[in-house]
Amino acid sequence: MLFGPDDNLDPAYKYTGWYLHEAGIYETLFSLDEDMNLVPTLATGYDRVSDTEYQINLRDGVKFHDGTPLDADAVVYSLERVMDPSNSRHGELDFIASVQAVDDKTVAITTKQPHSPTIACLVDPLASIVKPGVDLNTTPVGTGPFKFESHENGVKLSVTRNDDYWGEKPKLDGSVLYFVPDSMTRAMQLEGGDVDIARGLPQSEIAGLKENSNLEILSMETMRENLLYVNTKKAPFDDITVRQALSYAIDRQQIVDTALEGVGGVPAIGVFTSKNPWSDNDELEAYDHDPAKAKELLNNAGIKDEDGDGWLDFQGAPLDVTIKTYTSRAENKPSAEVVASQLEEIGIKSRVEVLDTGALSSDLSDGNYDLALYSWSTGTTGDPDYFFSKHFESTGAEAKKTGYSNADVDDWLNKARATFDDKERAEYYNKVQEQVHKDCPEIYLFYLNELAGANKRVKGYRLYPSSEINLLTPELSLEG
């Protein structure tokens, strides 16, 4: 695995829930299938009683790993702990006014106002259903097909089969998930037989791995994309013309062909991949690679070569841009380097600075950056509000980092959340996509292809386009 939890194993702590879902420990009330359809998991369904109230019906026969039956009180406990202001991600459920147990198998969720993405929000591993009354920091107790066995921080997480699982009985006796940040090491471990499955394989090694008759290499275009945050709070990036010029300067196909070896992604157009049912890419005019157009726009913004040295000047000095990125995703640094070289081709001095994730996050929050290359999953819940509210709403956590604020976008997002008509919602979300495409607070580079490998003894392993939280599933097995 690329990442793993730190010494806090609480699924409501930061993004720890993702890792523990991969391990098959925790589940949510609803989830997404391979086609991004919302499907009931620990719930059997729901009724929208009014525009602000939902009744969720729980599945019979579900037990926590310690044998305690799942009931409505556990669901109330699980959601309320996320809503607690002390949780750093409580804002993601702040649309909920209350969660109440109607009876043992029915939960009522009341929202503060009409909020159409409510059920989709319960797909996020943040909303994992946990056993009340245990120390979740050290002892995960969920309902999933595998039970927690042990954890070595930064090294591995071990699980064993849950023989009392409510669904299809797990075929594996257990598993060990190793957390290996270096992609080349993951590839070597797979080829050497040290592991049976490896995800996030380096693009450069795919051709060679395919020649190994013992391995199956899988690839799928996912809802994850790599993008540039643009610091719109800092001149000259506060000028929309400059941001558009940067987008025209970038050759996305070259990034895919070189940094991603032609196999690691698909050139981006807008926010969503065209495979996302909410995508408006067909109506967007792509920022095709056009250096002449980029230089024309920069010239219109007053950024031009004033002294004939080949570099474009801004406020009396060459414009010097730093692209910051982080180390834990192998494609980030080479992609940033390609972007930097493309900016230099039009006369913008550019360099890449690689930081650890925490340092980069701090710099973004402090506004201490020009451009930052990041990776985001846009399809975690299957609903566009998951990404849009974070990145484009004025109060969104990521919008605060870019400094983006647009009153029309805020209005469209509010209206999209307030209606339950999907056609009407799509119209609002299309407007949002078109506006941010024009405003360029973020510049979309490519939609990532998931590259994974498995020993051919592994059966039942599948890739999911919507997210990376599915790995240890009941149907996974190992022959021989």
C-alpha positions in Angstrom: 0.0 0.0 0.0 1.0 3.6 -0.6 -0.1 4.9 2.8 -1.2 3.7 6.2 -2.5 5.1 9.4 -0.3 6.7 12.0 -0.6 5.6 15.7 -4.2 6.7 15.9 -6.5 4.1 14.4 -9.8 6.0 14.8 -11.6 6.0 11.4 -12.9 9.5 12.2 -9.4 10.8 12.6 -8.3 12.6 9.5 -8.3 10.1 6.6 -7.6 7.0 8.7 -11.0 5.6 7.8 -9.8 5.1 4.2 -7.0 2.8 5.3 -9.2 0.7 7.6 -11.8 0.3 4.9 -9.0 -1.0 2.6 -8.3 -3.5 5.3 -11.9 -4.6 5.4 -12.3 -3.6 9.1 -15.0 -0.9 8.9 -18.1 -0.3 6.7 -20.5 2.5 6.1 -24.3 2.6 5.8 -24.0 3.0 2.1 -21.2 2.5 -0.5 -20.5 2.7 -4.2 -20.4 -0.3 -6.5 -18.0 -0.8 -9.5 -20.3 1.4 -11.6 -20.5 4.2 -9.0 -24.0 3.4 -8.1 -25.1 4.1 -4.5 -25.8 0.7 -2.8 -27.0 -0.1 0.7 -24.3 -1.8 2.9 -25.1 -1.7 6.7 -28.4 -0.1 5.7 -31.0 -1.8 3.6 -32.4 1.4 2.3 -33.8 4.8 3.4 -36.9 6.9 3.1 -36.9 10.6 2.7 -39.7 11.6 5.0 -39.5 15.3 4.2 -37.0 17.6 2.6 -35.0 17.7 5.9 -35.6 14.2 7.4 -34.4 10.8 6.4 -35.2 7.4 8.0 -32.5 4.8 7.5 -33.3 1.1 7.9 -30.5 -1.0 9.3 -29.6 -4.5 8.1 -30.6 -7.5 10.3 -28.0 -9.9 11.5 -25.0 -7.6 11.5 -22.5 -7.9 14.4 -19.5 -6.0 15.5 -16.3 -8.0 15.7 -16.8 -8.6 19.4 -20.2 -10.2 18.8 -22.3 -7.1 19.8 -25.3 -6.7 17.4 -25.4 -3.5 15.3 -28.2 -1.3 16.4 -29.4 2.3 15.9 -27.6 3.6 19.0 -24.3 2.5 17.5 -25.1 4.5 14.3 -26.1 7.6 16.3 -22.8 7.3 18.3 -20.7 6.9 15.1 -22.2 9.9 13.4 -22.4 12.2 16.4 -18.7 11.7 17.2 -17.8 13.0 13.7 -20.1 16.0 14.2 -18.4 16.9 17.4 -16.6 20.3 17.0 -13.4 18.7 18.4 -13.2 16.5 15.2 -11.0 18.3 12.6 -13.4 17.1 9.8 -16.7 17.9 11.6 -17.6 20.5 9.0 -18.2 17.8 6.5 -21.4 16.7 8.4 -22.3 20.2 9.8 -25.5 20.1 7.6 -26.9 17.6 10.1 -29.1 19.0 12.8 -29.6 15.7 14.7 -29.3 11.9 14.5 -31.7 9.9 16.5 -32.6 6.2 17.1 -36.3 5.6 16.2 -36.0 2.0 17.2 -33.3 -0.6 17.3 -33.2 -0.8 13.5 -34.2 2.7 12.4 -32.2 5.9 12.5 -33.6 9.4 11.8 -31.3 12.0 10.3 -32.6 15.6 10.3 -30.8 18.2 8.4 -30.7 21.9 9.1 -32.1 22.7 5.6 -32.8 20.6 2.5 -29.5 18.9 1.6 -29.8 16.5 -1.3 -26.2 14.9 -0.9 -27.1 13.7 2.6 -27.1 10.0 1.9 -24.1 10.2 -0.4 -22.1 11.8 2.4 -22.6 8.6 4.4 -20.4 6.7 1.9 -17.3 8.5 3.1 -15.2 6.4 5.4 -15.3 9.3 7.8 -18.8 8.0 8.6 -17.7 4.5 9.4 -19.9 2.7 11.9 -17.9 1.8 15.0 -18.5 -0.1 18.2 -19.4 2.3 21.0 -17.4 2.2 24.3 -14.0 1.0 23.1 -10.7 2.7 22.6 -10.9 3.2 18.8 -7.5 4.9 18.8 -5.8 1.5 19.5 -8.5 -1.1 19.0 -10.6 -0.9 15.8 -13.9 -2.7 16.2 -16.1 -2.7 13.1 -18.4 -4.9 11.1 -16.3 -5.6 8.1 -15.2 -9.0 6.7 -11.9 -8.8 8.5 -11.0 -8.1 12.1 -8.1 -6.1 13.4 -5.2 -8.1 14.7 -2.2 -5.8 15.0 -0.6 -2.6 13.7 3.0 -1.5 13.5 3.0 2.2 12.8 4.4 3.0 9.3 5.1 -0.6 8.6 2.1 -2.9 8.4 -1.5 -3.7 9.5 -2.6 -7.3 10.1 -6.2 -8.6 10.0 -7.9 -11.9 10.4 -11.1 -13.3 8.9 -14.4 -12.4 10.5 -16.2 -15.7 10.6 -19.4 -14.0 11.7 -19.5 -11.6 8.8 -23.1 -10.7 7.8 -22.4 -10.9 4.0 -20.5 -13.3 1.8 -18.1 -15.2 3.9 -14.5 -14.1 3.4 -12.3 -16.6 1.6 -9.0 -15.4 3.0 -7.9 -16.5 6.5 -6.4 -13.0 6.9 -4.0 -10.6 5.4 -1.0 -8.3 6.1 -1.1 -4.8 4.5 2.4 -3.4 4.2 2.8 0.4 3.9 5.5 1.1 1.3 5.8 4.7 0.2 8.4 4.0 -2.5 6.7 2.9 -5.8 9.9 1.1 -7.1 10.1 -0.9 -3.9 6.4 -1.9 -4.3 7.1 -3.1 -7.8 10.2 -5.1 -6.7 8.2 -6.7 -3.9 5.5 -7.8 -6.3 7.9 -9.2 -8.9 9.9 -11.0 -6.2 6.9 -12.6 -4.7 7.2 -10.9 -1.4 3.6 -9.6 -1.7 0.6 -10.8 -3.7 -0.9 -7.5 -4.6 0.7 -4.1 -5.1 -1.0 -0.8 -5.9 0.4 2.4 -7.2 3.0 0.8 -9.4 5.5 3.1 -11.1 4.5 3.9 -14.7 8.1 3.2 -15.8 7.9 -0.5 -14.7 4.6 -1.5 -16.2 6.0 -2.8 -19.5 8.5 -5.0 -17.7 6.0 -6.3 -15.2 3.6 -7.3 -18.0 6.3 -9.7 -19.3 6.2 -11.6 -16.0 4.0 -14.6 -16.6 3.2 -14.9 -12.9 1.6 -11.5 -12.7 -1.5 -9.8 -13.8 -1.3 -6.0 -14.3 -4.5 -4.1 -14.0 -5.2 -0.5 -15.1 -8.3 1.6 -14.8 -9.1 5.3 -15.3 -10.2 6.5 -11.9 -11.9 9.5 -10.4 -8.6 10.7 -9.0 -7.0 13.7 -10.7 -3.8 15.6 -10.4 -4.1 19.4 -10.4 -2.4 22.6 -9.7 -3.6 24.8 -6.9 -3.1 28.5 -8.0 -2.6 31.0 -5.2 -5.1 33.6 -6.3 -4.3 35.7 -3.3 -0.9 36.5 -4.7 0.1 38.7 -7.6 0.2 38.0 -10.5 -1.9 34.9 -10.0 -4.8 37.1 -8.7 -5.3 38.0 -12.4 -7.6 35.6 -14.2 -5.8 36.3 -17.5 -2.5 35.1 -16.0 -4.2 31.9 -14.7 -5.7 31.2 -18.1 -2.3 31.8 -19.7 -0.7 29.2 -17.4 -3.3 26.7 -18.4 -2.7 27.3 -22.1 1.1 27.0 -21.5 0.7 23.4 -20.2 0.8 20.5 -22.6 -1.2 17.8 -20.8 -0.5 15.1 -23.3 3.2 15.6 -22.9 2.8 15.1 -19.1 1.0 11.9 -19.7 3.5 10.7 -22.4 6.6 11.5 -20.4 6.0 11.8 -16.6 3.4 9.0 -16.8 5.1 6.9 -19.5 1.9 7.0 -21.6 0.1 4.6 -19.2 -0.5 6.5 -16.0 -3.3 8.8 -16.9 -5.5 10.7 -19.3 -5.1 14.4 -20.2 -7.7 16.4 -18.2 -10.2 18.8 -19.6 -12.3 20.0 -16.6 -12.9 19.1 -13.0 -14.3 15.6 -13.7 -13.2 12.8 -15.9 -15.7 12.3 -18.8 -16.4 8.9 -17.2 -18.0 10.7 -14.2 -21.8 10.9 -14.9 -21.8 14.5 -13.5 -19.0 15.6 -15.9 -19.7 18.6 -18.2 -16.5 18.1 -20.3 -18.5 17.8 -23.5 -19.5 21.4 -23.2 -16.2 22.8 -22.1 -13.6 24.3 -24.4 -10.4 22.6 -23.5 -7.3 24.6 -22.7 -5.3 23.1 -25.6 -1.5 23.6 -25.5 -1.0 27.0 -27.1 2.2 28.8 -26.1 1.5 31.7 -28.4 -1.9 32.2 -26.8 -0.3 32.0 -23.3 2.3 34.6 -24.2 -0.4 36.9 -25.7 -2.5 36.7 -22.5 0.5 37.4 -20.3 1.4 40.3 -22.5 -2.1 41.7 -22.0 -1.6 41.3 -18.3 1.6 43.4 -18.5 4.0 40.4 -18.2 6.5 40.7 -21.0 10.2 40.5 -21.8 11.3 44.0 -21.0 15.1 43.6 -21.5 15.4 41.0 -24.2 16.9 38.3 -22.0 14.3 35.8 -22.9 12.5 35.9 -19.6 9.1 37.5 -19.0 9.2 40.3 -16.5 6.7 41.2 -13.8 7.1 44.3 -11.6 10.6 44.9 -13.0 12.1 41.5 -12.5 11.8 38.1 -14.2 8.6 36.2 -13.2 9.9 33.3 -11.0 7.4 30.5 -10.2 7.9 27.7 -7.7 5.8 24.6 -8.0 5.5 22.8 -4.7 4.4 19.2 -4.4 4.8 16.2 -2.1 6.7 12.9 -2.2 4.2 10.2 -1.4 2.7 9.9 -4.9 5.3 8.8 -7.4 3.7 10.7 -10.3 3.8 14.1 -8.6 7.4 15.2 -8.9 8.0 14.2 -12.5 4.7 15.8 -13.5 5.7 19.0 -11.7 9.0 18.9 -13.5 7.3 18.7 -16.9 5.1 21.6 -16.0 8.1 23.7 -14.9 9.9 23.0 -18.2 6.8 24.0 -20.2 6.5 27.3 -18.3 10.1 28.0 -19.0 9.5 27.4 -22.7 7.3 30.5 -22.7 9.7 32.5 -20.6 8.7 32.0 -17.0 11.5 30.9 -14.7 10.3 27.8 -12.8 11.5 25.4 -10.3 10.0 22.4 -8.3 10.2 22.1 -4.6 9.3 18.8 -3.0 8.0 18.7 0.6 6.4 16.2 2.9 2.6 16.3 2.9 2.4 18.0 6.3 4.8 20.8 5.3 3.0 21.4 2.0 -0.4 21.5 3.6 0.9 24.1 6.1 2.3 26.2 3.2 -1.0 26.1 1.4 -3.0 27.1 4.5 -0.6 30.0 5.1 -0.7 31.1 1.4 3.0 30.4 1.1 3.1 29.2 -2.5 2.7 30.1 -6.1 1.5 26.8 -7.6 1.1 23.4 -5.9 0.6 20.1 -7.6 -1.8 17.9 -5.7 -3.8 14.7 -6.1 -7.5 14.5 -5.2 -10.2 11.9 -5.5 -13.3 13.5 -6.9 -15.6 10.5 -6.6 -15.4 9.3 -3.1 -19.1 9.7 -2.4 -20.3 9.7 -6.0 -21.9 13.1 -5.5 -20.3 16.2 -7.0 -20.9 18.2 -3.8 -18.1 16.3 -2.1 -15.5 17.9 -4.2 -17.2 21.2 -5.2 -18.1 22.3 -1.7 -14.4 21.8 -0.6 -12.8 23.4 -3.6 -15.1 26.1 -4.9 -17.5 27.3 -2.2 -16.0 30.4 -0.5 -16.1 28.7 2.9 -14.5 25.4 1.6 -11.3 24.2 3.1 -9.5 24.0 -0.3 -11.0 27.2 -1.6 -9.5 29.0 1.4 -6.1 27.7 0.2 -6.4 29.0 -3.3 -8.3 32.1 -2.2 -11.1 31.4 -4.7 -14.5 33.1 -4.1 -17.3 33.6 -6.6 -20.8 34.6 -5.5 -22.5 32.9 -8.4 -20.7 29.6 -7.7 -21.8 29.8 -4.0 -25.3 30.5 -5.1 -25.4 27.6 -7.6 -23.9 25.2 -5.0 -26.5 26.2 -2.5 -29.3 25.7 -5.0 -28.0 22.3 -6.1 -28.0 21.1 -2.5 -31.5 22.4 -1.9 -33.2 20.5 -4.8 -33.7 16.8 -5.1 -34.3 16.8 -8.8 -31.1 15.4 -10.4 -31.7 17.1 -13.7 -31.9 20.4 -12.0 -28.9 19.6 -9.8 -26.9 18.8 -13.0 -27.7 22.1 -14.5 -26.3 24.0 -11.5 -23.2 21.8 -11.3 -22.6 22.3 -15.0 -22.7 26.0 -14.4 -20.1 25.6 -11.6 -17.8 23.5 -13.9 -18.0 26.1 -16.6 -17.3 29.0 -14.2 -14.3 27.4 -12.5 -13.0 26.3 -15.9 -13.0 30.0 -16.9 -11.7 31.3 -13.5 -8.8 28.7 -13.2 -8.4 28.7 -9.4 -7.1 25.2 -10.1 -5.6 23.8 -13.3 -6.4 20.2 -14.1 -3.6 18.2 -15.5 -4.7 14.5 -15.8 -7.1 11.9 -14.6 -5.0 9.2 -12.9 -5.0 5.6 -14.1 -4.9 3.2 -11.2 -1.9 0.8 -11.9 -2.0 -2.3 -9.8 -0.5 -5.8 -10.0 -1.4 -9.2 -8.6 0.1 -12.6 -8.5 -2.0 -14.8 -10.8 -2.8 -17.0 -7.7 -5.0 -14.1 -6.5 -8.6 -14.4 -7.5 -11.4 -11.9 -7.1 -9.3 -8.7 -7.0 -11.0 -5.7 -8.7 -10.4 -2.1 -9.2 -13.0 0.5 -8.5 -13.1 3.8 -10.4 -14.8 5.8 -7.6 -12.2 5.5 -4.9 -9.3 3.5 -3.4 -11.0 2.3 -0.3 -11.9 -1.2 -1.6 -9.2 -3.8 -1.3 -9.8 -6.7 1.2 -13.2 -7.9 0.1 -14.9 -11.2 0.9 -14.5 -12.6 -2.6 -10.7 -12.1 -2.6 -8.9 -15.5 -2.4 -5.4 -17.0 -2.9 -5.0 -20.3 -4.8 -2.3 -22.8 -4.2 
